[in-house]
Amino acid sequence: MSERKVLNKYYPPDFDPSKIPKLKLPKDRQYVVRLMAPFNMRCKTCGEYIYKGKKFNARKETVQNESYLGLPIFRFYIKCTRCLAEITFKTDPENTDYAMEHGATRNFQAEKLLEEEEKRLQKEREDEELNNPMKVLENRTKDSKLEMEVLENLQELKDLNQRQAHVDFEAMLRQCKDYEEQQREREQEEDEQEMKAMLEKAQIRRMLEDSSSDEEPAPTPAKSLTRMKPTDILQEDPGPQAKKLKGESWERSVGRLPHMAKLSGLVAVKKPVGVGLVNGTGSPGTPPGSAGKPPIFCSF
């Protein structure tokens, strides 16, 4: 086990590396490599989107009869993640990019188009300056104006930074906090004043109600001016003081009329005979005490 990771190998004295046979491998042989999609693409077969950075186990080969300034160009084979269709693209050392070759279409990339447009404009400008010296002078004046504008903007930014350098941001934050605290205290004072005003109004209203209730006379029970009927006393419910204990058995069987004073109005008092005749009222046929009045019949 100690020789498992040995880096130095034993070479016998009669070792001759030239006698080792060389393997004849094809020039267009392929290797399996692990890579990521260099750009966004869409499969032509199923329309699946493959985004930049998607990892694949790709096959790599060297493109035959193609090179750029002695640099070899490599081709990569990948498979669509949905339909397993084969997609190929190769390196583009001239533009330091990759070129789509087969099986998919490259998606729109605004950055690449912008770079291409800038290169095209620069090339057109160089061609115009070669053939027209006046164009060179115009371009120089434009560049000088643009440079002056840039310098002015830069100077303004420097001045602004210098003015801000003298500003104490901590003091500004402190003033802001103080202002917020004052605002909060003012709001609390206003709330307290509103509460006090409401309490005073409630107290005044209560005092007015109490004074009005004291000035009003106490309501007295309405008494009927008309005299009660003699039979109404039988319907009255005697109070708790008027109730007595149960009497004897003979009293309960025979019964008695309580409150004899209230029944005195039912009894007619007989007057002596001849009183009405002496006074000149009544007649001999009328009972005493009933002169000019209808007779009263009582029954117990």
C-alpha positions as CSV (number, residue, x, y, z in Angstrom):
1,M,0.0,0.0,0.0
2,S,2.9,2.3,0.5
3,E,3.8,2.3,-3.2
4,R,0.3,3.2,-4.4
5,K,1.0,6.9,-4.7
6,V,4.6,6.8,-5.7
7,L,5.5,9.3,-8.4
8,N,9.0,8.1,-9.2
9,K,9.0,5.0,-11.4
10,Y,11.9,2.6,-11.9
11,Y,13.5,2.7,-15.4
12,P,15.9,-0.1,-16.1
13,P,19.4,0.7,-17.5
14,D,18.6,-0.7,-20.9
15,F,15.4,1.5,-21.4
16,D,15.1,3.0,-24.8
17,P,12.1,5.3,-25.3
18,S,12.5,5.3,-29.1
19,K,11.6,1.6,-29.1
20,I,8.1,2.3,-27.7
21,P,5.6,2.0,-30.5
22,K,3.5,5.2,-31.1
23,L,-0.2,5.0,-31.3
24,K,-1.7,6.1,-34.6
25,L,-4.7,8.1,-33.6
26,P,-7.0,9.9,-36.2
27,K,-6.6,13.6,-36.4
28,D,-10.4,14.2,-36.1
29,R,-10.8,12.1,-33.0
30,Q,-13.3,13.3,-30.4
31,Y,-13.0,13.8,-26.7
32,V,-15.8,14.0,-24.1
33,V,-15.6,17.3,-22.2
34,R,-17.7,19.1,-19.7
35,L,-18.8,22.7,-20.8
36,M,-21.5,25.3,-20.5
37,A,-23.6,26.8,-23.2
38,P,-21.7,29.9,-24.4
39,F,-24.9,31.8,-25.4
40,N,-28.7,31.6,-25.4
41,M,-30.1,29.4,-28.1
42,R,-33.3,27.7,-29.2
43,C,-33.6,24.2,-30.6
44,K,-34.9,24.0,-34.1
45,T,-36.6,20.6,-33.6
46,C,-38.7,21.2,-30.5
47,G,-38.3,24.9,-29.8
48,E,-36.8,24.4,-26.4
49,Y,-34.8,27.4,-25.0
50,I,-31.3,26.6,-23.8
51,Y,-29.9,29.5,-21.7
52,K,-26.3,30.6,-21.3
53,G,-24.5,28.7,-18.6
54,K,-26.4,25.4,-19.0
55,K,-23.9,22.5,-18.4
56,F,-23.5,19.7,-20.9
57,N,-21.4,16.6,-21.5
58,A,-20.2,17.5,-25.0
59,R,-18.0,15.9,-27.6
60,K,-15.1,18.0,-28.8
61,E,-13.2,17.7,-32.1
62,T,-10.7,19.7,-34.1
63,V,-12.1,21.2,-37.3
64,Q,-10.1,20.1,-40.3
65,N,-8.7,22.6,-42.9
66,E,-9.8,25.6,-40.8
67,S,-7.6,27.8,-38.6
68,Y,-7.2,31.5,-37.8
69,L,-3.6,32.8,-37.7
70,G,-2.4,29.3,-36.8
71,L,-5.0,28.8,-34.1
72,P,-7.0,25.6,-34.4
73,I,-10.8,25.8,-34.4
74,F,-12.8,23.3,-32.3
75,R,-16.3,22.0,-32.8
76,F,-18.6,20.9,-30.0
77,Y,-21.6,18.5,-30.1
78,I,-24.3,18.8,-27.5
79,K,-27.9,17.4,-27.2
80,C,-31.1,19.2,-26.6
81,T,-32.4,18.8,-23.0
82,R,-35.9,18.1,-24.3
83,C,-35.8,16.2,-27.6
84,L,-32.1,15.0,-27.5
85,A,-31.5,16.5,-31.0
86,E,-27.9,17.1,-31.8
87,I,-26.7,20.8,-31.7
88,T,-23.2,21.9,-32.9
89,F,-21.3,25.1,-32.6
90,K,-17.6,26.0,-33.0
91,T,-15.1,28.5,-31.7
92,D,-14.6,31.9,-33.5
93,P,-11.2,33.2,-32.5
94,E,-11.5,36.1,-34.9
95,N,-14.3,37.7,-32.9
96,T,-13.4,36.0,-29.6
97,D,-16.8,34.3,-29.6
98,Y,-18.6,31.2,-30.6
99,A,-20.4,30.6,-33.9
100,M,-23.7,28.6,-34.2
101,E,-23.4,25.9,-36.7
102,H,-26.3,23.4,-36.8
103,G,-29.4,22.3,-34.8
104,A,-30.4,25.6,-33.1
105,T,-30.6,29.3,-33.6
106,R,-28.9,31.9,-31.5
107,N,-31.1,34.3,-29.6
108,F,-31.0,38.0,-29.9
109,Q,-28.2,39.7,-28.0
110,A,-28.3,43.5,-27.9
111,E,-24.8,43.8,-26.5
112,K,-23.2,42.0,-29.4
113,L,-25.2,44.1,-31.9
114,L,-24.1,47.3,-30.2
115,E,-20.4,46.2,-30.4
116,E,-20.8,45.4,-34.1
117,E,-22.5,48.8,-34.8
118,E,-19.7,50.6,-33.0
119,K,-17.1,48.8,-35.0
120,R,-18.9,49.6,-38.3
121,L,-19.2,53.3,-37.5
122,Q,-15.5,53.4,-36.6
123,K,-14.6,51.8,-39.8
124,E,-16.7,54.2,-41.9
125,R,-15.1,57.1,-40.1
126,E,-11.7,55.9,-40.9
127,D,-12.5,55.4,-44.5
128,E,-14.0,59.0,-44.8
129,E,-10.9,60.5,-43.2
130,L,-8.6,58.8,-45.6
131,N,-10.3,60.3,-48.6
132,N,-11.5,63.7,-47.3
133,P,-9.1,66.0,-45.3
134,M,-11.9,68.4,-44.4
135,K,-13.8,65.6,-42.7
136,V,-10.7,65.0,-40.5
137,L,-10.8,68.7,-39.4
138,E,-14.6,68.5,-38.6
139,N,-14.1,65.3,-36.6
140,R,-11.3,66.9,-34.7
141,T,-13.4,70.0,-33.8
142,K,-16.3,67.8,-32.7
143,D,-13.9,65.7,-30.6
144,S,-12.4,68.9,-29.0
145,K,-15.9,70.2,-28.2
146,L,-16.9,66.9,-26.6
147,E,-13.7,66.8,-24.6
148,M,-14.4,70.4,-23.3
149,E,-17.9,69.4,-22.3
150,V,-16.6,66.4,-20.5
151,L,-14.0,68.5,-18.6
152,E,-16.6,71.0,-17.6
153,N,-18.9,68.3,-16.2
154,L,-16.0,66.8,-14.4
155,Q,-15.1,70.2,-12.9
156,E,-18.7,70.6,-11.7
157,L,-18.7,67.2,-10.1
158,K,-15.5,68.1,-8.3
159,D,-16.9,71.4,-7.0
160,L,-20.0,69.6,-5.8
161,N,-18.0,67.0,-4.0
162,Q,-15.9,69.7,-2.3
163,R,-19.1,71.5,-1.1
164,Q,-20.5,68.3,0.2
165,A,-17.2,67.5,1.9
166,H,-17.7,70.4,4.3
167,V,-21.2,69.3,5.2
168,D,-21.6,67.6,8.6
169,F,-24.0,64.7,7.8
170,E,-24.1,63.7,11.5
171,A,-25.3,67.2,12.5
172,M,-28.0,67.0,9.7
173,L,-29.2,63.7,11.1
174,R,-29.2,65.0,14.6
175,Q,-31.3,68.0,13.5
176,C,-33.7,65.8,11.7
177,K,-34.1,63.6,14.9
178,D,-34.6,66.7,17.0
179,Y,-37.3,68.0,14.7
180,E,-39.1,64.7,14.7
181,E,-39.0,64.6,18.6
182,Q,-40.4,68.2,18.7
183,Q,-43.1,67.3,16.3
184,R,-44.0,64.2,18.4
185,E,-44.1,66.3,21.6
186,R,-46.3,68.9,19.9
187,E,-48.7,66.2,18.8
188,Q,-48.8,64.8,22.3
189,E,-49.6,68.2,23.8
190,E,-52.4,68.8,21.3
191,D,-53.9,65.4,22.2
192,E,-53.7,66.2,25.9
193,Q,-55.4,69.6,25.3
194,E,-58.2,68.0,23.3
195,M,-58.7,65.4,26.1
196,K,-58.9,68.2,28.7
197,A,-61.4,70.1,26.7
198,M,-63.6,67.1,26.2
199,L,-63.5,66.3,30.0
200,E,-64.4,69.9,30.8
201,K,-67.3,69.8,28.4
202,A,-68.5,66.6,30.0
203,Q,-68.3,68.0,33.5
204,I,-70.2,71.1,32.5
205,R,-72.9,69.0,30.9
206,R,-73.2,66.9,34.0
207,M,-73.4,69.9,36.3
208,L,-76.1,71.4,34.1
209,E,-78.1,68.2,34.2
210,D,-77.7,67.9,38.0
211,S,-78.9,71.5,38.6
212,S,-81.9,71.1,36.3
213,S,-82.9,67.9,38.1
214,D,-82.7,69.7,41.5
215,E,-84.8,72.6,40.4
216,E,-87.7,70.4,39.2
217,P,-90.2,69.6,41.9
218,A,-90.5,66.0,43.0
219,P,-93.4,64.3,41.2
220,T,-96.4,63.6,43.6
221,P,-98.7,60.7,43.0
222,A,-101.9,61.8,41.4
223,K,-104.8,61.5,43.8
224,S,-108.2,61.0,42.5
225,L,-110.5,63.9,43.6
226,T,-113.5,61.7,43.2
227,R,-114.5,59.7,46.1
228,M,-114.0,56.0,45.9
229,K,-116.9,53.7,45.5
230,P,-117.8,51.8,48.6
231,T,-117.2,48.5,46.9
232,D,-113.7,49.4,45.8
233,I,-112.2,48.5,49.1
234,L,-113.0,44.8,48.4
235,Q,-110.7,44.9,45.4
236,E,-107.8,46.5,47.2
237,D,-104.9,44.4,48.1
238,P,-104.1,44.9,51.8
239,G,-100.5,45.8,52.6
240,P,-98.1,43.7,54.5
241,Q,-99.0,45.5,57.8
242,A,-102.7,44.8,57.4
243,K,-102.2,41.1,57.0
244,K,-102.7,39.1,60.2
245,L,-101.9,35.7,61.2
246,K,-104.2,32.9,60.5
247,G,-107.1,32.7,62.9
248,E,-108.9,29.9,64.5
249,S,-110.7,27.2,62.5
250,W,-114.1,28.7,63.3
251,E,-112.9,32.1,62.1
252,R,-111.7,30.7,58.8
253,S,-115.0,28.8,58.3
254,V,-117.3,31.6,59.3
255,G,-115.1,34.4,58.1
256,R,-115.1,38.0,59.0
257,L,-114.8,41.4,57.4
258,P,-111.6,43.2,58.2
259,H,-111.3,46.9,58.1
260,M,-114.7,47.6,59.6
261,A,-113.9,51.3,59.5
262,K,-113.9,51.2,55.7
263,L,-117.3,49.5,55.6
264,S,-118.9,52.2,57.7
265,G,-120.1,53.9,54.6
266,L,-122.3,51.0,53.7
267,V,-124.4,51.2,56.8
268,A,-127.2,53.7,56.9
269,V,-127.8,55.3,60.3
270,K,-131.4,55.4,61.4
271,K,-132.8,58.7,62.5
272,P,-135.4,59.0,65.2
273,V,-139.0,59.1,64.0
274,G,-140.5,62.5,63.8
275,V,-137.3,64.4,63.1
276,G,-138.2,64.9,59.6
277,L,-141.7,65.8,60.3
278,V,-140.7,68.4,62.9
279,N,-138.3,70.0,60.4
280,G,-141.0,70.0,57.8
281,T,-139.3,67.6,55.5
282,G,-140.3,64.2,54.5
283,S,-143.6,62.5,54.8
284,P,-145.0,60.0,57.2
285,G,-144.7,57.3,54.7
286,T,-141.0,57.8,54.1
287,P,-138.4,56.3,56.4
288,P,-136.4,58.6,58.5
289,G,-133.2,60.0,57.1
290,S,-134.3,59.4,53.5
291,A,-136.2,62.5,52.8
292,G,-135.6,63.6,49.2
293,K,-133.2,60.7,48.6
294,P,-133.7,57.3,47.0
295,P,-133.7,54.3,49.3
296,I,-130.4,52.5,49.8
297,F,-130.4,48.8,49.9
298,C,-127.5,47.0,51.6
299,S,-126.8,43.3,51.6
300,F,-124.1,41.4,53.4
